[in-house]
Amino acid sequence: MSNLQLIATCAFGLEAIVKRELQELGYQAQTIQPGRIMFSGETAAICRGNLFLRCAERILICVGRFEATDFGQLYDQTHALPWHEFIPPDGSFVVKGKSIKSQLSSVPACQRMVKKAVADKLLAGHSVVELPETGANFPVEVALLDNVVTLSIDTSGQGLHKRGYRPMTGPAPLRETLAAALIQLSFWKNGRPLIDPFCGTGTIPIEAAMLGRRIAPGLKRSFEAETWDWIPKTDWALAREEARDLILPGLEERILGTDASWKDLKLARQHATSAGVADDIHFQQIEFRDLTSKRKYGCLICNPPYGRRLGERHEVLPLYQSFPLVLRRLPTWSHFVLTALPDFERVIGQSADRRRKLYNGRIECQYFQFHGPRPPEVKSEVKSEVKWEVKSDSERSSATADDATNVGDTVSAETVQAADDPETQQIKPPSLKRRSTIQPVFGGIDQTARRQADEFRNRLTKRARHLRRWPGRGITCYRLYERDIPEVPLVVDRYEDHLHLAEFNRPHERTIAEHADWLDLMAKTAAEVMEIRQENVFVKHRNRQRGSTQYEKVSREGRRAVVGEAGLKFRVNLSDYLDTGLFLDHRQTRQMVREEAAGKRFLNLFGYTGSFTVYAAAGGATSSVTIDSSQTYLSWAEDNLSLNQLKGRQHRMIRGDVTTYLRDLHRDVQFDLVVIDPPTFSNSKEFSHDWDIQRDHVSVLQDLRKHMPRGGVVFFSTNFRRFKLAESELEGFQIREISKQTVPPDFRNRRIHRCWRFDVQ
């Protein structure tokens, strides 16, 4: 057996990697068809191939290859092959088969014909009259592709992806052979940081650790061919001795594997221990959104959930949408993502530097590669203790803009240009050319953004100087900036020692991650100008409001503060909603209500957090009723009353629908002062009546008129720009628009709202 023809099988797309692995073992190899690489060698090649190949699925002995279009040809040419040289008289052999694009399309019929031909040849070759099949197993395979028949004997037994360290798996496990390929297609090598943020039961980190330490993947398992007498036991012993001699003592830098599931991480630690690399990997339970690292020039390799089952796409889509926002925290890293999501690049908002079609089992995937900057050249290798940590949201928001502008603060280099041929893909030696800055894969700040930040800084500085006397006048919550610069479409409100930034949609050419860095830079600029701590700056994105979207929850951080206005106190939530709970554009209107409230019965429709109610109570209202459909906001309104020591039985909170409340209200119930500040549109599953301000404002005001005496006053406001007040249908009121008096002077947009005063006649 001095010149065996052998075949290494692999998943489609991995042929070049397996070919390279064989060449590194000293064997000349060629791809004979998709998923099959042929090489030759002595019996030791069987042992070494099974032990050392990381990305191959099986090692087969190629007994023969020929063309056949009928069963007669299949039998004759199979019978002509030297089966008796491989299978002993008592050898057991089962024939498996497959046929693709061949005239002999019936796989069972092909298997039977090959079984008969092999048996006949064994009877003749061994000069025996029967084949007991009580000895070692010799799995035979007949594979047809385009009428070309390949007959082989499997030397591996179980697939080579079964390394022997993972008896237990989690959901949707990644094959070890594919994981090893992902690592070899990346820029990772021993000594460079590596993170897998979806490590599951640990396949990618373990395979990387084994690769980095040169631990042969088959060292902890047995193979079918070990039971064959014609392969010398010394060949197996020498191959295993060679494998043990190559093992390195430990990685220069620990690998980080994170996952949200503690159950999967428990299995991952067991698998790493079984594989002998437990000390080389740190497993940690972390949500992907919290991922960050202080390490530089690392590799992130991952296989996130695909969401391929019906109805699952909407569950994983937010995860993929978060990729650019999370990965921008690793500005000098390279990122490698295997996914079956077909529109991954569109979802994350940018194209990969390279993509490669691979198969995870039978699932067609793409391996997206985002090449980060090349590590700077170092004169000496220094092994250091690696500490992984998760930053808080406030630390991340303040650090991201700094990282985006100052990455590569020691030495910078040009972006990696990797070879197109995956067989030679590797990190090239660092270039001597250096740059002052590095452009990250995800995110980054360009000169345009810096110019915009300077203009924003100058404008904020002027506004702050102009409004510097306001706190002394009792106005500590006010608008600082309102899209003054078209390229910086932000609204900046000051709530004492906090800043609230709202971004409005405007076309730009930034990627998702670049835009997030841009926002961080603007938030940092605003904090510096106003001398406010970065953790007290809150940024929200505001689309065109539809219905009650201004009240929808966007976070669960729960950052609340108590602020003052006109001698009163209000609790604001700066983190969780698009609006804070205190509309600053109604500062003047609230004061008007206060001045009208003495001795009045007050009604607050669509009461929200009750700021108008607080003003009315402070102004001397004898009673008040606040109506809102949300118990959360009614509780907030009660809290605001308590903050000002105004809470009492005379101030009632009613959860309900405004139109139903007025329709069912007893005629004897009267109100002297009313505020109506409704949303443009609102619907609720709990209430049958949807609210549309254009459609419903007449009926609400007509119903309200029945419960107001002569001399009563209604303040009606809306921020719906296309709203048209139907004055001709509103009898019994003297109507006067007072918008010019109610919009505060710090609002550049004089159409922030419209407001009318209705005097009951």
N, C-alpha and C positions, 0 to 999 in steps of 0.2 A: 504494500500500500504506500508506494513512494510518491505517487503523483495523483492524489485524489482531486477530483473536480468538486468543489464545494460551492454552495449558494447560501448567502446571508439574506434572509428576507427582512423586510421592514415596511412600515407604513408609507403610503404614497407621500412624496415630498421630502423624505429623509434619505434618499439614495446617496446623495453627495456626501452626507455626514458619515454614513456607514462606510462608504468607499474610502473616505479620509481616515477613519479609524483603522480599517484594514491595512492601509498603507503605513500607518504609524506602527503597526505590528510587524511590518516587513513583508506584506503580501501585495502583489500586484492584483488589482481588482478592476472589473469593468461591469457596468450596468447592462444586463442583457434584456431586461424588460422592466416596466414600472414595478417597484417594490422588490426587485431581485438583483443582487450583486454577486457575480461569480468570481471566485478566486481559487487557487490551487495550493496544495501543500501535502505534507505527510500527515500521519495520524495525529501528530502533535498540534497541527493546525486546527483540528476539531476541538481539542481541549482548550487551546488558547482563544479561539474564536468564541466559544461558549462562555469562558471566564471573563474576557476582557471587553467584548463589544457592548457598548452602553445603549445604542439605539437600534440594534437589530432585534428581530422578534424570534428568529430560529436560525440554526445552522443545519443545512441539508446536504447530504451527499448526493451529488447529481450522478445518477446511474446511467442516464442517457437522455438525448434530445433528438427528436426526429419529427417529420411531418406525417400526419395521418388524416385521411378523410373518410375511412370506413373501418369497421371493426376488424376486418381481416388484416388490414395493415397494422392496426393497433396491436392485435395479438402477435403477429409474426415478429414485429420489430421489438416488442416487449420481451418476447421469448428469446430473442437473439442476444439480449444483454446478460452480463455475467452476474446474475443474482446470487449464485451459489458462492461467490467470493465474499459476499457481505453477510448473507443470512445462513446460519448453520442449519443442519437437518431438523433440529428441534426448535428452531426459532419461530416465535409467534409474530405474525404480521397481519395487520389490518390495513386495508387500502382506503384512504380518503381521497376525495377528488373535487375538482371544480372545472368548469368549462365556460369560456368567454369568447364570443364571436367565432365559434367553431362549428363545423358541420356535425361533429359528434357532440350533440348538445345534451344528451341524456347522461347526467353524472352517474346515477346508479348503474346504468348499463356499462359505462366505461370502467367503473370500479370492479364490476364482476369480471369483465374481460381481462383486466390487468391482473386480478387475483388468480384467475385460471392460468394465465400465461406464466406468472411468477412461480406458481405451484408446480406447473409442468417442468419448468426449467430447474427448479430445486430438486425434483425427483430424479431428473436425468443427470444433473450436475453432481449430486451426491450419491448417485447409484443406490437409491433407497426406494422402497415400495410404498412408504407412507410418511406423512409429515405430522407428527404428534402436536406440534406447536406448544410444547410445555416449557420451553426455555425462555431466554431473554426476548424482550419485545423489540421489534424493528418496524416502526410505523412507516408505511409506504404512502407516497402521495403521487397522484396523477393529475397534472395541471395542463389544461389546454388553453391556448391563446392564439387566435387566428390560425387554427389548425396545426400549430406547433405543439407537440407533446413534450412535457418535461417530466421525467420519472425520477423520483428522489426518495431518500430514506432520512427521516427526521432524527437528528442526533440529540436534540435538546430535551424532548419530552414536553414538559410544561413550557409555555412561552417564556422567553428571556426577560420579559418585563416583571416576572415574578422573581424578585431578588431573594426572597426569603426573610425579609425584615418586616413585611407588612401583612400579617395574617388577618388583620381587621381593617376595614375601610369605612370611610364616611360616605355621604351621598355624592354622586357624580364624581368618582375618583378619577384622577388623571393618571394615565399609564406612565410607569417609570421610564420607559424607553422614550416617550414623547417629552417628558419633563427633562430628561438628559439632553435631548435635542434642543429644547428651548434655551437651555443654558449655553450649549455650544454655539448656538446661533446669536448669542448675545455678546457683549463686550466684557463679561465678567471673567475674572481670574482670581486665583488665590492672592489675598492681600487687598482686594478691593471690596468696599461695602456692598452687601446684597440684601434686599428686602423682598419678601413675598407677602403682600398685604391680604391675600386670600389663600393662605397656606393650607387650610383644611387639615387633613391628617398628615401633612408635612412632606409631600412628595418632592416638590421643587427644592426646598431647603436641604433635604436629605441627599438628593441626587447631586446637588451642587457641592455639598460637603464631601461626598464620596469622590467626586471629580477633582475637587481641590486637593484632597489628600491622596489622590491616586489609588483609592481602594477599588479593586476590581469588583464589578457589580455582581458577578456570579460566585464570589468567594464563599458565600454562606448557604449555597444550595447544591443539589446534586443534579445530574443530567442523565438522560436515557442511555447515552453511549457509554457511561461508566460501567454498565453491566455487560458490555460486549467483550468477549474473550480476545478478539483479534486486535483490540487497541491496548497496547502495553500499559500496565498500571503505573509504570515509571513516567509515562507521558503526562498522566494526570498529576502525579506527585510533583514533577518538575514545573508544570504550569502553575500549580498552587504555590509552590515555593517562590517562583518568580513573582507572582501576585503579592505575596506577603513581603517580599524584599522591597517592592516599589512603594509601599505605604509610607506616607509622610507622618510625622508625629502629631501634627495639629495645624489648623488653619491660622494664618497670621491675623485674621480679623473674623470675629464671630458673625455668622449669618443671622438675620432677624426674620422670623416667621410670625406673622400676626393673623388673627382671625377673630370674628365676633363670637364664635362658638367655643365655649370652654370644653364641651364634650369632644369636639374634633381636636382641640389642642392637647387634651389628655391622651388621645390616641397618638397624636404626632410625637409627643415626648416618648411614649413607649416604642414607637417605630424607630426614632432616632437612637434610643438606647440599644435596640436590637441590631441596628446597622452599625453601631460602634462610633457614632458621631454626636452623641448627646452633648459633649463639651464644646462642640463647634457651632451649635445653634442655640439661639435664645428665642423661645416661643413666648408670646405675650398676647393676652386678650385685648384687642383694640378694634374699635370700629374704624372702617376705612376713612371716614370723614375726619378722624382725629390723628391720622398718620402724619408724622413729621420726623425729621432727623437733622442733627447738626453735622453729620458726616458729609464730606465733599466727594464728588466724582464717583458716586456709586451706581449700581444697576438695580432697577426695580423690574422683576420678572413675575408675571402673575397670570392666572387663569380664572378670571372672575365668572360669576354665574351667567349663564346664557339667556335664560328665560325663553326656551324654545317651545315649551308646552303651551297649549292654547290658554290664553288669559294671563300668562306669566310675564309677557313683555312689559306691561305697564308697571309691574312690580320691580323689575330690574332697571327700567329706563332712568329713574332718578339717580340710581347708583352710577350709571355711565355718564349722566349729565354732570355729575360731581367730579369726574376724573380731572378735567383741566384745573378746577379750583383747588383740588387736593395736591396734584402733582406739581403745581407751581411752587409749592413749598420746598421742592427738591430741585432748585434751579440749575445745579451743575450735574445732575444725574442723567443717565440714559434709561429709557423706559421701554419695556417689551411686554406686549399684551396679546394673549391668545384668546380669541372670542369668536363665537358663531353669530354675533349680532351683525347683520349684513350692512347696516349703515352706521357703523361705529364712528367713522371719521366725520360724518355729518353731525352726529350727536355731540361729539366733543368739540366740533367747530374748527378742526384743522387736519391737514393731511399728514400721514406718516412719512418718514424718510424712506422706508422700505416696507413692503408687505409680502408675505409668503403664504401660499395655500398649504395647509396641513390638515390632517384628519385626526380628530380625537375619537377613537373608535370608528363609528360610521358617520360621525358628524363632521361636515365640512366646515373648517374654520379658517380664519386668517390670522397670521402672526404679524401684528403691527409693531414696527420698530421705530422709535423716536431717538435719534442719536444726539446725545448731549455733548458738551465741550470735552475735549481731550484733557485728561489729567496733566498737570504741569510736570515737567521732568524734575525728579528729586535726586540728590546726590547720594543719599544713603537711606536705606530702609530702616525705619524705626517702628518696632512693634509696640502698640499702645493698647491700653485698656479701653474697651469700647463701652460707652454707657448710652443706652437707648432711653429716650424719654418722650413723653407726650406733653405738648404744650397746651395751656388753656387757650380758649378762643381769643381772649384779649391779648395774650402773648403772641398768638399766631398773627392776629391782625396787625399788630405793631411791627412784627418781625418780617412779614412778607414783603412790604414795600422796601425795607432796608435790604433784604436779600436780593430783591429784584434789581436794585440799583447798585449794590456793592458786591455782587458775587464775584468770586475770583479775586479777593482782595490781596492775595499774595502774588500769584503769577497767573496770567491768563494765556490761553492758547486758542488756536483756530478750531473750528468744529471738526469732529471726526468725519472723514470721508472713507467709508468702509468699502472693501472690494465688492464688486457685483457678484462674483463667483462665491457661493456659500462654502465651497470646499476650502477656499483660502481666506474666508472671512475671519478677521482677527483685529485686535487693536494694534495699529501701527506705532512705531516709536514716536514719542512726542516731537512735534516740530519745534525748531528753535525760534520760529516767528512768534512774537508775543503781542498781545493787544491789551489795551487799558481796561476794557470791559468785556464781558461774556454775555452773549444773548442766550437765555435759557431756552429749553425746548418748549416749556409751557410758561407763558407769561413773559415779563420783561418790560422795562421802561425805555422808550426811545426818546430822541431829542424833541420830537413834537410834544410828547407828554410832559417833558420837563419844561418846555416853553409854556404850555398851558398851565402847569402848576405855578410858574412864576407870575403869570397874568392873574391867576386866581388869588395868589398870595397878595398881590398889589391891590386888587379890588377889595378883598376882605379887610386889609389893613385900613383902607380909606373908610370903609363902612364902619369898622369898629371905632375909628377915631370920631366919626360923625355921631355915633350913638353912645359915646362914652358916658354921657351925663344921664342917660335913661335910668340906670339902677338907682341913682339918687332921687329920682322922681317916683320910685316905687314900681318901675317896669323892669323886671328882671328876666322876663321871657318874651323874646321878640325875634323878628326875622332879620337875619344878617345879609343874606344873599339870595337872589331869586333869578337864576338863569341870566345874570347880567351879561356874561360872556357866552355867546352862542355855542362855542366849542366845549364849554363846561356846563352842561345842562343839569345843574344841581340846585336844590333849595336847601339852605342852611338856616336852621332855627336854633337859637340859644335858649336853653332852659337852665338858667343860673350857671352852675358849674358843669353843665353837660351840653353837648352839641348833637343835634339830630339832622342828618343829611338824607335827603330824598333825591334819588336820581330819576330823571324822566327820559323816556326813550328818545334817542336821536341817532340817525345813521352814522356809523363809523366803520373803520376798516380793521379794528383790533379783533384778535381772537378772544374767545371766552376768558382764557387765563390772562391774556394781556389786559383785557378790560378790568378784570378783578384787581390786577396790580395797579392799574390806573386809578381805580376807585380808592385803593389803599393809600396811594400817593396823595390824592386830594384830601382824604380824611386826615392824613398825617400833617399836611400843609395847614388845614384849618385848625387843627389842635395846636400847632406851633404858633400861629398868628394870635389865637385867642388865649394862649397860655392855659390850655385845658389838657388834663391827662388823657393819653391815648385811649385808655380803657373806658373813658367817659364819652367817647365819640361813637355814635350809632349810625349805620348806613343802611338805607332801605332802597329797594327798587320799586318805583311806582309806574305801573302801566295806566292806560286810560281806565278810569274807574267805571265799573259796571255794577249797578245795584249797590249792595252793601259791602263791596270789596274793601272799602277803606277800614272796615271793622274786622276783616279776616285775620286770623292768627298766622304769623310768619315765623315765629320762634317760640321756644319755651324757656328762654333764659331767665325771664322774670326780673329784669333790672328795673326797679321802681325807684322813684324819688319824690319828695314833697317839695313843691315850688310855691312861690308866693306871687300874688297878683292883686294889686289894689288893696293890700292889707288882708287878703284872704289866702287860704292854703288849699292846694290841690295836689292830689296824688297822680303822677303821670307814670306810664309804663313806656319806657324808651326802647325796649327791645322786642316786644312780642307782637306788636300790631303795626300796620302801615301808619296809623295815626296814634298819637300818644295819649289821648284822653282829654286833651285841652286844645281846642282849636284857637290858634293865636289870632286868626283873622276876625274873630268875634269879640275881641277885647273891648272895642268901643260899644258894640251892641249889648254886651253884658252890663256895661256901666249904665246904658240907657234903661235897661230893665231894672237895675238897682234903684235908679232915681224915680222910677214909676211905681215901685212896689209897696211903698208904705201904706199899710192898712188894706191891702188888696188880697183877693183870693187868686192864687197863681196856678196856672196849668202849663206844664211843660210836655208837649207832644214830641215823640221821637227823642226822648230825654237824654239818650246816650249816657254819659257819666255824670250828668246832673250839674254841670257848671252854672247854667242859667238858674237852676233851682237854688244853688248856694247864694248867688248874687241876689235873687229875689228875697230869700230868707234874711240875708244880711241887710237888705233894704227895708225890712219891716213888714214883709208879707205876713198876713194873719194865718194863712194856710197855703199848702201847696200839694199838687198831685203831679207825679212824674210818671209818664207812660213810656214803656219800651218793651220790645219783644224779647230782649235778652236779660236773663237773670244776672248774668255776669256784670253787665253794665249798671243794672239797678243796685247791685251790692256795692259797686264802685261809687255810685252816687251817694249811697248811705254813708260810705266811708268818708267822702268829701264833706258831707254835712257834719259828721262827727269830728273831723279835723278842725272845724271852725266852731265847735260846740253849739251847733244849731239843730242837732237831731232831736226830734220830738214827735209826739203823736199827730201833731198838726201837719206834719210833712209825710205824705203817703207815697209809697212806691207800688205801682201796679204793673205787673207783667201782662202784656196783651197786645192785641192788634188795635191800632189807633182808630181805624174806621169802625170796627165793631164796638169799641168802647163808646164812641160818640153816638152811634146809632142806638145803643141800648141804655144810654145814660138817662136817668130820671129827669124830667123837665124842670123840676124844682132846683136841681143842682146848677149853680151859677158860678162864673169866673169873671174876674175883673181884668186880669192881665194874662195873656197867653203868648207863649213862644212856640213857633213851629219851624223847626230846622230839619226837614226830612231828607232822606237819601233820594237819589234820582230814581232808583228802582230797588225793590226788595221783595224777596219771596222767602217763605219758610214752610217747612214740612208740617209744622205744628199748627199753623194758622191757614185757614182756607183762602183768605183774601190776599192777593199780591198787591203790592203798592207800586204805582207808576205816577210820578209827580205831575206830569202833564195831563194825564187822564183823570187823576183823583183829587187834585187840589181844590176844584170847585165844590165837589160834594163835601169834603172835609170842612171847608170854610162855611158852607151853608149850614151844615149840621152844628158847627160851633156857634154860629150866630144865634141859634135858639137858646144857648146857655150863657149869653152875655148881656148884661144890662147896657142901657145907653151910657156912653162915656167910657166903655171898656176899650182896651187897647190890645191889638194883636201885632206881634212882630213876626213877619214871615220871611224866611231866607232860603236861598238855594244856590248851589254852585253849578247847576246845570246851565250851560251857556246858551243852549237853544230853547230855554224855557220861555214861554209866552203866557203872561198872566191874563186870564180871561176876565177882565174887569167888567165887561158888559153883563156877565152872568152872576156877578156878586153884588146883590142888593143889600142895602142896610149898612154899608161901610163907606167911610170916606177914606180913599186910598191914596197914599203918597209914597213914592219911591225915595228911600233915604240912603241908597248905596254909597253915595259920596261921603256921607257922614259916618258910615259904619265901617268902611275899609280903613284900617290904621295906616299912618304915614310910612311905616317901615315896610309896607308891601308895595313893591314896584308894580306888580300886576294889580291894577285898579279894578279888574273884573274877577277877582278871586271869588267873589260872591255877589249876589244881588239881594237887596233887602227892602221890604216894604213895611210901612206902618199903616195898620187898618184901625181907624177910629170908628167905634160902633155908634150909629146915629139912632 
